[in-house]
């Protein structure tokens, strides 16, 4: 414990050391963050306010957008501020808080994507029993399980790092506090802890990703039993679900399904899943969803009256 207190803050090197590059990235990431927040919160407000979006799919979509907003807010604002700061430091406690919140919302979102896949399976493969199976109580229970699963995942990550001895140096070659860069700074051999991280992050990502691909394969195979119009609607719905799953899981698998180590390209992948993906999700779900676009137009028209 005494060793760990030698480091009370960490220095984040960020994405680039060029002042000009930092200013450009500040404008770009600030714009992306504003689009992310407006897009995701617009979906949340639309789902809550619209009486036509009462299906379980939109209930989960609203919470997915909420999780994206939480996830982005837990990481992006600090990165944006650091781009204009001379000294890019973060306290030990703030670093741990960022690590916990990032893995809490990220872990919950992964499990919510599983729930959404199950919802599509029931809707397409068991349409006559859909509202009976996916009743309000079941939806709330599945949402609670997603948050609990994310919480357990985040607690495990935090416990693995919190009591490690950090006795210097305190420079993190990253723009956020993440597991591998922190393990690299510890004063003890973290090989075993690194393997646990691989299992807790990488193993979970691979297993869930494979299960999701199998489930969507089953769903797509069952489309042959639907009418042409039903097949078109189901295929459209599944296509943007699959797109979101791929965007979320591919960078996650690259980052964590490997021996515990850090590479220069890690920061680029981290930008993608921490900054870009939360912005793309609302665009994907709204541009391809007629009901969502119609509900947004009605909400906009009602607000202007």
Secondary structure, 3 states (H helix, E strand, C coil): CCCHHHCCEEEECCCCCCHHHHHHHHHHHHHHHHHHHHHHHHHHHHHHHCCCCCCHHHHHHHHHHHHHHHHHHHHHHHHHHHCCCCCCEEEHHHHHHHHHHHHHHHHHHHHHHHHHHHHHHHHHHCHHHHHHHCCHHHHHHHHHHHHHHHHHHHHHHHHHHHCCCCCCCCEECCCCCCHHHHHHHCCCCCHHHHHHHHHHHHHHHHHHHHHHHHHHHHHHHHHHHCCHHHHHHHHHHHHHHHHHHHHHHHHHHHHHCCCCCCCCCHHHHHHHHHHHHHHHHHHHHHHCCHHHHHHHHHHHHHHHC
